[in-house]
Amino acid sequence: MFDMYLVEKEYTRNIKEAISNLKENNFEVALDYIHKAMFINDSSGEVHNLLGIYYEKKGDLNMSGKHYRAAWDLEPTFKAPMNNLQRITSYNYKRTEKYIEYGEDFYRARINLDTKNLYTNLQSK
């Protein structure tokens, strides 16, 4: 069980680093962290949302849209990719950092939930 906690912790660290580097426009470093997170969980909506942001910032709206759709399909309750997809497909689209949704609230909620579950599981042993 502790191994799963370490893997989840590494996944979370990679997600946080990817977000930080995307915000700073360090694209290659961000992509490296995204790939590391994807190696741990390749069916994560979070990872695909970040790939969508990566491609959007690089100017490839076609690939961006594909990854936003994949993220939304993988995690329908994750609102960030849905909002990002709606934004890039709107008639008045203009990329500004202000409206990009990285999904940080979703990550924080997941981390808090996992921490509570870990604490409960450790107490029951």
N, C-alpha and C positions, 0 to 999 in steps of 0.2 A: 504494500500500500504506500509506503514511503517513497518508493520509486515513482509511482504515479504522481505523487505530489511534486517531486523534483522535475518530472517531465512537464507538468502543468506550469510550474514556476518558470521553467526555461521558455515555454511557449509564450507566457505572459510577458516575460522580459523582452523577447523578440518583437512582440506586437508593440510594446511601449517604445522600443528603440526605433522601430519602423515609422511609427507616428511622428516621433520627435524629428527624425531625419527628413521625412516628407515635408513637415512644416518648415524646415530649414532649407528645403530644396536640395538636399544632399541625395540625389536620386539613386546613384549606384549603391551607396551604403544602405539606403532604405530598402532597395530591391534585395540586397543580400539578407537583411533581417526578415523580409517578407518570405523569401525562399526558405530560410531556416524554420520559420513558423509553419510554413506549408509542409515541410518535411515531417514535422511533428503531427500536424493535423491537416491533411490535404482536402478535407471536406468542410473546412471552416468558412462560414460566411464572413467572418472578420477578415480573414486573409484576402478573400476575393474583393471585399470592399476596399481594402488598402491597395490592391493591384489596380482596381478601377481608378482610385485617386492618382496612383503613379502614372497610369496611362493618360489620364485627363491632364495632369500637369505637364506631361511630355507633348500634349497636343493631339493624341490619338483617341478621338472620341468614340470611334468604332470599337476599339478594344476596351476602352473604359466602360462603355455601355454593356458589353458582353460580361465583364466581371461584376458590374453592379447587378445585372440580372442573375448571374450565378449566385452571388451573395444572398440576394433576396430569396431565390429558390431554396437555398440550403438552410436559411434561417429566416422564415417568414415574419417572425416577431421583431427582427432587427430592422429598425426604421431607417437607419442611416443610408444603406444602399438604395432603398426605395426613394428617399428624398434626393439623393445624389442623381439617380437615374432621371427622376422627374425634372431636376434642374438642368441637366445637360441636354435633355430632349425638348426643352421649352423653346418657343420661337424667339424669345429675347435673350438666349443664352449668352452670357459673358462671364468668363471664368474670373472669379475673385476669391481669394482665400477666405473671405468672410463667410461664404455660404457652403463651403465644403464641410461635410460631416464625416469626421473620422470615426465616430462611434465610441468615443471614450466613455460615455455614460454606460453603454452596454458592457464594456470591458470591466468597469468598476463594479457593476452589479454582479457580473459573473464571478469576479474575484472575491467579492464579499460572500456570495453564496458558497463558493468552494471552500473558503476559509471556515465558514460556519460548519459545513459538512465535515471537514477534516477535524475540527475541534470536537464535534459530537462523536465522531467515530473513534477518536483517540480516548475520549472519556469512557466510552462503553467497553473498552478492552481491559 
